C-alpha cells in the first residue's frame, strides 16, 4: 500500500481499490468504532453520497476517492458553480431527521461546561445555545469544501465524525465561521445565499457564539484564533455588509 495522506491522528493508505485509515498506536479503539458507527448510520439511513466504512484489522477501510476535493475545484479551477453545489448538498443533509445520532444541544452544553476555557466565554456560549430553537436535523458540524470529495465526477460528503442532530442554523454558523477564517472571500456569498434560501440572519447570528466556542475548545486556547474569540465575545460586527 502507498501513503496518500496524513493527519494528526491517522495516516491514510491506498491499495489502489480502497483507502485505509490507520490511527496512531495510542488512539482509542472506541473512538475508531464510534467514527465507523456514525459514518454507517448516515450511509445506511440516508440517500446522501457518503463512503461506507468497515474495520479491517486495526484500520478503517473506505471508498477510495480519486477526484479533487471541492476546495481544489473552486480555487484551482475557479469553479464558482461548485459553491452552489456545496450549498445544495448542505441543504440536502438538513432534510434528514430520524437518525440515531447525538443531540447537538445536550452534547454542546456538556462540552462547554467541561472545557478549560475562560468562564466568561462559557457563559456567552451557554447564552447563545439557549437562544436557538430546538430542532433536530442532520448537521455535519465540520462542513467545508475540503470535506466534499469527487468520485466518478459525483460529490461525496466525507468526515462525519462530528455529525449530530441539531438546528440547521448551527451548522450554517459553523460553516460561515470556517469560511471567515480560512476562505474569507467566499464567506459573505455563502451567508447571503443561505439567507436567500430562507434562513433568518438573526438566528444564524444567535448561533455564532456557541459554534465559535466549540471550535475554540478543540485547541483549549482562546488566543489560538483571534477571529473566533471575537465572535464569542460579541456578534455585533462579525458580518460584512449583507
C-alpha positions as CSV (number, residue, x, y, z in Angstrom):
1,X,0.0,0.0,0.0
2,X,1.1,3.6,-0.6
3,X,0.5,6.5,1.7
4,X,-1.9,9.1,0.2
5,X,-2.5,11.4,3.2
6,X,-1.6,12.1,6.8
7,X,-3.3,13.9,9.7
8,X,-2.8,14.5,13.4
9,X,-4.2,11.2,14.5
10,X,-4.0,8.9,11.4
11,X,-2.3,8.1,8.1
12,X,-4.3,7.2,5.0
13,X,-3.1,4.5,2.6
14,X,-4.3,3.1,-0.6
15,X,-4.1,-0.4,-2.2
16,X,-5.5,1.0,-5.5
17,X,-9.0,-0.2,-4.7
18,X,-9.8,1.1,-1.2
19,X,-8.5,3.7,1.1
20,X,-7.4,2.7,4.6
21,X,-7.2,5.0,7.7
22,X,-4.6,3.7,10.2
23,X,-4.5,5.5,13.5
24,X,-1.6,6.2,15.8
25,X,-0.8,3.5,18.3
26,X,-2.3,5.5,21.3
27,X,-5.6,6.2,19.5
28,X,-8.7,4.9,21.3
29,X,-10.3,1.9,19.6
30,X,-13.6,3.1,21.0
31,X,-13.2,6.3,19.1
32,X,-12.5,4.4,15.9
33,X,-15.6,2.3,16.4
34,X,-17.6,5.4,17.1
35,X,-16.4,7.0,13.9
36,X,-17.4,3.9,11.9
37,X,-20.8,3.8,13.6
38,X,-21.7,7.5,12.7
39,X,-20.5,7.0,9.1
40,X,-22.6,3.9,8.6
41,X,-25.6,5.3,10.3
42,X,-25.6,8.0,7.6
43,X,-24.6,5.6,4.8
44,X,-27.5,3.2,5.7
45,X,-30.3,5.6,6.6
46,X,-29.9,8.5,4.1
47,X,-29.6,8.9,0.3
48,X,-26.6,11.1,0.7
49,X,-23.4,10.2,-1.2
50,X,-21.1,9.0,1.6
51,X,-18.4,6.3,1.9
52,X,-19.1,3.0,3.6
53,X,-16.7,2.2,6.5
54,X,-15.6,-1.1,7.9
55,X,-12.9,-2.0,10.4
56,X,-10.3,-4.3,8.9
57,X,-7.7,-5.4,11.4
58,X,-6.7,-2.2,13.1
59,X,-7.7,0.1,10.2
60,X,-10.8,1.6,8.7
61,X,-11.4,0.6,5.1
62,X,-13.4,3.0,3.0
63,X,-14.1,4.2,-0.5
64,X,-11.1,5.4,-2.4
65,X,-11.8,8.9,-3.8
66,X,-9.7,9.6,-6.9
67,X,-11.0,13.1,-7.8
68,X,-10.3,16.6,-6.5
69,X,-12.0,17.9,-3.4
70,X,-14.4,20.9,-3.8
71,X,-11.9,23.4,-2.4
72,X,-9.4,22.5,-5.2
73,X,-12.1,22.8,-7.8
74,X,-13.2,26.2,-6.5
75,X,-9.7,27.6,-6.0
76,X,-7.7,25.9,-8.8
77,X,-10.4,25.7,-11.5
78,X,-12.4,28.8,-10.5
79,X,-15.5,26.7,-10.3
80,X,-18.0,29.2,-8.9
81,X,-20.8,26.7,-9.6
82,X,-19.0,24.5,-7.1
83,X,-20.1,26.8,-4.2
84,X,-23.7,26.5,-5.2
85,X,-23.3,22.7,-5.3
86,X,-21.7,22.9,-1.9
87,X,-24.7,24.8,-0.5
88,X,-27.2,22.4,-2.2
89,X,-25.5,19.4,-0.6
90,X,-25.7,21.0,2.8
91,X,-29.4,21.8,2.4
92,X,-29.9,18.1,1.4
93,X,-28.4,16.9,4.7
94,X,-30.8,19.0,6.6
95,X,-33.7,17.0,5.2
96,X,-32.9,14.0,7.4
97,X,-34.1,13.8,11.0
98,X,-34.7,10.3,12.1
99,X,-31.2,9.1,12.7
100,X,-29.6,7.6,15.8
101,X,-27.1,10.3,16.4
102,X,-26.2,12.5,19.4
103,X,-28.3,15.5,20.4
104,X,-26.2,18.6,19.5
105,X,-27.8,20.7,22.2
106,X,-27.0,18.3,25.0
107,X,-23.6,17.5,23.7
108,X,-22.5,21.1,23.3
109,X,-23.8,22.1,26.7
110,X,-21.7,19.3,28.2
111,X,-18.6,20.2,26.2
112,X,-19.0,23.9,27.2
113,X,-19.2,23.1,30.9
114,X,-16.3,20.7,30.8
115,X,-13.8,22.7,28.9
116,X,-10.9,24.6,30.4
117,X,-11.7,27.8,28.5
118,X,-12.5,31.0,30.4
119,X,-15.8,31.1,32.4
120,X,-16.8,34.4,30.6
121,X,-16.6,32.6,27.3
122,X,-18.6,29.7,28.7
123,X,-21.4,32.0,29.8
124,X,-21.6,33.6,26.4
125,X,-21.7,30.2,24.7
126,X,-24.4,28.9,27.0
127,X,-26.4,32.0,26.5
128,X,-26.0,31.5,22.7
129,X,-27.3,28.0,22.7
130,X,-30.3,28.9,24.9
131,X,-31.4,31.3,22.1
132,X,-31.5,28.5,19.5
133,X,-34.8,26.8,18.7
134,X,-34.7,23.1,19.5
135,X,-34.8,21.4,16.1
136,X,-33.2,18.0,15.3
137,X,-32.0,17.7,11.7
138,X,-28.8,16.1,10.4
139,X,-25.9,18.5,10.8
140,X,-22.3,17.8,9.8
141,X,-20.6,20.3,12.1
142,X,-17.4,20.4,10.1
143,X,-18.9,21.2,6.7
144,X,-16.4,23.0,4.4
145,X,-15.3,22.5,0.7
146,X,-12.3,20.2,1.6
147,X,-14.9,17.7,3.0
148,X,-16.6,17.4,-0.4
149,X,-14.7,14.8,-2.5
150,X,-15.4,13.9,-6.1
151,X,-15.6,10.3,-7.2
152,X,-16.6,9.4,-10.8
153,X,-17.4,13.1,-11.1
154,X,-20.0,12.8,-8.3
155,X,-19.7,14.8,-5.0
156,X,-19.4,12.8,-1.7
157,X,-19.5,14.3,1.8
158,X,-16.7,13.0,4.0
159,X,-15.6,13.3,7.6
160,X,-18.8,12.9,9.5
161,X,-17.2,12.3,12.9
162,X,-18.8,15.5,14.4
163,X,-22.3,14.8,13.0
164,X,-25.2,15.3,15.3
165,X,-28.9,16.2,15.2
166,X,-29.5,19.9,15.7
167,X,-30.9,23.1,14.3
168,X,-29.5,23.8,10.8
169,X,-28.6,27.4,11.8
170,X,-25.9,25.9,14.0
171,X,-24.4,24.1,11.1
172,X,-24.7,27.2,8.9
173,X,-23.0,29.3,11.6
174,X,-20.2,26.7,11.9
175,X,-19.6,26.8,8.1
176,X,-19.7,30.6,8.0
177,X,-17.0,30.8,10.7
178,X,-14.8,28.4,8.8
179,X,-15.1,30.5,5.6
180,X,-14.3,33.7,7.5
181,X,-11.2,32.1,9.0
182,X,-9.9,30.1,6.0
183,X,-11.5,31.4,2.8
184,X,-12.9,34.9,3.7
185,X,-13.6,35.8,0.0
186,X,-16.5,33.2,0.0
187,X,-17.9,33.9,3.4
188,X,-20.5,36.6,2.5
189,X,-21.5,34.8,-0.7
190,X,-22.2,31.7,1.4
191,X,-24.1,33.6,4.0
192,X,-26.2,35.7,1.6
193,X,-27.1,32.5,-0.3
194,X,-28.3,30.8,2.8
195,X,-30.4,33.9,3.7
196,X,-31.9,33.8,0.2
197,X,-32.7,30.1,0.8
198,X,-35.0,31.2,3.7
199,X,-32.7,31.1,6.8
200,X,-33.2,34.0,9.2
201,X,-29.9,36.0,9.6
202,X,-30.7,36.9,13.2
203,X,-31.0,33.2,14.1
204,X,-27.7,32.5,12.4
205,X,-26.2,35.3,14.5
206,X,-27.6,33.8,17.6
207,X,-25.7,30.5,16.8
208,X,-22.4,32.2,16.1
209,X,-21.0,32.3,19.7
210,X,-21.7,28.7,20.6
211,X,-20.3,27.4,17.3
212,X,-17.2,29.6,17.7
213,X,-16.7,28.3,21.2
214,X,-17.0,24.7,20.0
215,X,-14.2,25.3,17.5
216,X,-12.1,27.1,20.1
217,X,-12.3,24.3,22.6
218,X,-10.7,21.9,20.2
219,X,-7.4,23.8,20.9
220,X,-8.2,24.8,24.6
221,X,-6.6,28.1,23.8
222,X,-8.8,31.2,23.3
223,X,-5.8,33.1,21.8
224,X,-5.3,30.4,19.1
225,X,-7.6,32.3,16.7
226,X,-8.4,35.9,17.5
227,X,-11.2,36.0,15.0
228,X,-13.1,33.2,16.7
229,X,-12.5,34.8,20.0
230,X,-14.0,38.0,18.7
231,X,-17.1,36.0,17.6
232,X,-17.6,34.6,21.0
233,X,-17.1,38.0,22.7
234,X,-19.7,39.7,20.6
235,X,-21.6,39.3,17.4
236,X,-22.5,43.0,16.6
237,X,-19.8,43.4,13.9
238,X,-18.9,40.0,12.7
239,X,-20.8,40.2,9.4
240,X,-19.6,42.1,6.4
241,X,-22.3,44.1,4.6
242,X,-25.0,41.7,3.7
